[in-house]
């Protein structure tokens, strides 16, 4: 693991957020437009890969924009003015859109934000979180056990009275759909500032990791965030180049498990498809292009996957026997017969929280190394799987 690799939180995500993870929205990069108080102007973002995060440095403050912050959003721009404590608020700024930095007291509506906060050394700023029992990182877990971090609830069941009493500078939230504006709007009505984080909607591994710049801006640690991201990017790109140069084959890969009567297939322009490709594999649905995951019948998936070389990310299944019980036909798959089935659940806490979904976001190079070691063990003979484990 590199110096900046982190081992942090895990969470079994609520159903609503898991549904959100199934939706992948693509949007263009390059120059983008800030919309605030009826004014529009063009500017260049400091981000490189992230399509939904844009940061512009100004004299005395910064502009932070989150673009299309929930699935299905179109031309939705949330622009914030980041002003140092004691600094002058820009004359054009709506004070409700001003965040004084560094933020000192924050509430996280998902434990997936904790790894980046911890990487910046700002764990003590976290005063509340949704899904407290799923926290994985030992340092943060110790604070949680002493009730320094409060459980604030989920979605419509948010404990608004507790949130108000905590007096956070900021609540960092995610939006699965525009319905999230309903319950989050109630927090704004109470005078609580709510900032959307849209990292889970990015469809590139490095784009997701680049959201550490979002937290770097909030904690006034832009340089540290940029250095962490640079380190991650260099390691990822170097590993990718090594794999693609030296791999002699491109084994086929299938993903997931059926849910009831449907098998939701990630498209070829998705985050996981990119990881498989960079690891020297061939995702079976790489030609499928979509902004969302698509439901397929189990029969059609079985027919396409019958000769798959590998099977990854098998949901809650932790053994071949469990997979065979779901559908006996799975035992006929080539990858099942050869024992080439791996799940991303090696790091799970007692409550079922899975570290892959948290620290894996900031460490795509480690996820890539795992997948490459599975598909091409000859290239990384000394690597011990970090997030994945083989099913028996």
N, C-alpha and C positions, 0 to 999 in steps of 0.2 A: 504494500500500500504506500502511496506517495505521502509526503509530509502533510499535505492538505486533505488527504482522504479522511472522512469522518465516520464514526460508528455511533449512530444516534438513535432516533426514535423509530418505533414501529407502531402500526395501527391496523386493525381490521376495520377498513373504512365503512361508514354507514352506507346503507343501500343507495341512498340518493347520490352519494359521491361516487360509488362504484359505477352507477349508471352514467355519471358524467365522464368517468374515465373511458367509457366505451365510445364516446363521441370525440372525433378528432376534426378540428376545423382548420382548414388551410387559409392563409392570407398572405398577401404580397409584402415584400420588404421594401428597402430603399427609403426614399424620402416620404414622409407621412405628414399628416395635417393635425395640428392641435386645434381643438374646438373648445372654447371657454368663454362664457358670458357673451355669446353671440359673435365672437371674434374668431377668425380663422387665419392661420398663417402656416407656411411650410418651414420645416426644419429637418436637420439630419440627426438621427439617433446615435448615441454612443454604443448601442448594442450591435453585435455582429451577427448572431444567429437568431436570437429571439425575435419573433414576429409580433408579439403582443405587448412588449415592453419597450418604452422609449424614454430616454433621459437626455435632457439638454442643460448644460451648465450656463448660467447667466451671471452677471455681476451682482454678487450679494445674495443669490438664491439659485435654486435649481428647479426645473420643471420635470415632473415625472408623470408619464402618461401610460395608462393601461388601456389597451385597445381591444374592443370586443371581449369583455371580461367573462362572459358566460357562453355556453354552447348555444349556437343559433343566433348569436348577436351579430348585427350588421351595422357598421358605421356608428358604433357606440364608443365614445372616447371619454375616459375619465382622467382629467388633468388636475394635478396637484402642484402647489407651490411649496417647496421645501425651504424653510427659512431658519437660520440659526437662532437659538434662544437669544433674545435681546436684539436681534437683527431687525431691519426695516422691512415691513411688508410692502411688496410692489403695489403701486397705486392702482394697477389694473386688476389686482387679485380680489376675488370674493373671499372674505375671511373664513367662510365655511370650508374653503378648499385649501387652507393653509395648514401645513404640518410643521411644527417646530422640531428641529433636529439638533442633537440626536434624540430620538424618542427614548423615553425612560421606562414607560409602563405600557406593555402591550398585551393583548389577548389574541390568541391564535385559534381560529375556528377549525383548524386541521393540524394534527401533530406533524404533518409532512413539512411544515415550515421550520420545525425546530432544528434540523441539521444545519441549515444555512445560518441560522441565528447563533448556534453553538460554534460553528466554524469561525465566526467573527468575534467570539468571546463575549457574547451579549446574553448569555442564558439568564442572568439575573433580572433582565428586563421583562421576562415572561411572568405575568401574574395570573393568567387564566388560560385554559385550553379546553377545547372540545375533545372528549375521548381520553381523559386523564389516565384511565387504567391501561391504555394501550402504549403508553410511553415506554420506549426501549432503552434509551441512553441512560447509563447508570448515574451520571452526574445530575441530569435533569430529574431522573426518577427519585433520587434522594431528596431533592427539593420538594417534589410532589408528595412524598410520604410525610413530610413535615407540614403539609398544608400551606406552604408558601405559594404553590400553584393551585388555583381553584378550578374545579370542574364547572363549566358554564353551560353545559347542555348543547343540544343540536337544533338547528333549523327552527321550526315553530315552537320547539320546547326550550328555547333559550331562557335562561334565568335572568330576566331583564333587571330585576331588583338587585341581584348580586352584581351584575355588570355595572350598574349605576354606582353602587357602593364602592366598587374597586377603583373607579375613577381612572380608567385607562386613557393614555394619550391617543391610542389607536386600537381598533379592532381590525385584524387582517382576516379576510373571509374569501371564500370561493363561491362561484355561482354556477350551479348545474344548469339552470335555465333562468329566464327573467322572473320566474316566480320567487326567486331568492330576493328580489327587490322588495317584496312584501314584508317579510320578517326583518330584513336588514334595514328597511326604511323605518321601521319602528324604533330601531336603535338610534338612527339619525334624529328622529323626532325627540329623543331624550337628550340630544346634544352630544351623542357619542359619534366620533368620526370613524367611518368604516371604509377601509381601503381593500379593493378586490385584488387578489393574486390569481393570475391566469396561467401559471406555469404548467398545469396539467393538460392544458389545451395545445401546448406546443407539440409538434410532431417530429422534432429532431432531438437526439440525445443531448447535443451541446447547447441547443436552444433552451432546454429545460434547466440545465446546469447554470446557464447565464443569468438566471433569475437571482443568483446571489448578489448581483449588482443592484437589484431592487432593495434588498436588505442593507447592502452597503450604503446606498443613498440615505436610507432612513436612519441609520446609525452614524452617519457622517464618517463612514469608513470605506469610502469609494476606492481608495488606492489598495487597501487590503483585499477587498472583494475582487478587484480587477486582477490582482496578483494570483489569488486563489483560482480564478477562472482561467487565467493564462496557463497555470500549471496543469490544470485538468485538461485543457485543450491540447497542449503540447503532448501530454502523455497519450491521450486518446488518438490523436492524429498519427503519432509515431507508431503506436500499436497497430492501428488500422493499416498503415502503409506496409508494415512488416507482414501482417497476415495476408494481405492481398498479393504481395510480391512472392510469398513462399507457399501459399496453399496450392495444392495440385488438383483439388476437386472442389465442388460446391454441393455438399450434401443438402438434400431437401429437408425442410423443417415444417412441421405443423404445430399449432398452438391451441391451448385452451381445452375446455370441456363443454359439453352441451348443458344448457339450462332448460329444464323441462323438455319441450319438444323442439327447441331451436338451438342452433350453434351459432353464436355471434362471432363473426369473422372480422378481424382487423384488416383494413385495406392495405394495399401495398405502399401507400404513401403515409404510413403510420410510424410512430416512434419505434415500436418493436421490430417492424419490418426493416427499418434502417439499421438497427443493431445487428440483426441477422445477416444482412448484406455485408456490413462492415466486418463481421466476424468470419466472412468467407463462406456463408451459407446461402441457400436459395429458399426463400419463403414461398410456400406453395401458392399463395394468393398474391404474389408480388405484382401481377398485372391488374389486380383489382384496384380501381381508383375511386375513392369516395371520401366525403367529408365526415362520414359516420360509419360505425361498424354496421354490418349487414347480417340479418338473420338468415341462416341456411338450414335446410332440413338435414337431420342427422345422416340420412341415407346418402345424400349428395356429398356431404363432407367425407363420409367413410369411403365412397368410391374414389374420390380424389386423393385421399390420404393413404390408401391401401399400401402404397409402395414408399411412403415417407421414410426417410432415413432416421430422423430424430423427431421427438415429441417433447416440447417444452411448455412450462407454465401450466401445469395441470390442476389449477384451482386448489381445492381443499384435499385433493387426493394425495396420500402420502405413501401409497404402495401400489404395486401392480395388481394386487388382489382387489383393491378398492376400485380401480379403473375397470377391471373385468366385470365387477358386479354391476357397474353403471350400465354397461351394455356388453354382453358376451362377444359380440362381433369384434370388439376392440382387440381381443386376443389374437385375431387373425392378421392384424396389421404387422407389417415388416418390422417397424420400430419396437413393437411390443415383443415379438418373437426374439429379437436381437438384444432386448434389454436396454435400448437406447431412449429411455424416458427419464427426463429430469424436471424437477420442480424448483421454483424459486422461493422455497420456504425453509431454507437451512437455518435462518436466523429469525426465530419466532419466540416471543415471550410467553409467559404462562397464561395470558389472556387471549392469545392468538394474534397479537400484533406482529406484523411482518416488516422487518427492516429493509427488505428489498424496495418497498414502496416509498421509503423515506430517504435514508442515506444514499440509496441507489440513484436518486435524482441528481444529487451533487457529485456522485462518483460514477458517471457513465463509463469511464475507462475501466473500472473494476467489473462492471456488468459485462462490458465487451470482452474483457479477459476471460471471464467465466465461460461465456458462450463460445468463444474461440477455442478454449481448452476442451470443451465438450465436442465441438465439431471437428477440431484438428488437434487432438492431444499430442501429436508428434511435434507440433510447433511450440508448445508450452509444457514440456514434460515435468517441470518442477512446480507448476502452479497447483495450489490446493484451492478447490472451489470455495468461494466466499459466500455468495448468496444462494447458489444452487446446490442441490444434492440429487444423487441418482436414486431412482426408485427401484425397490426390489420386491 
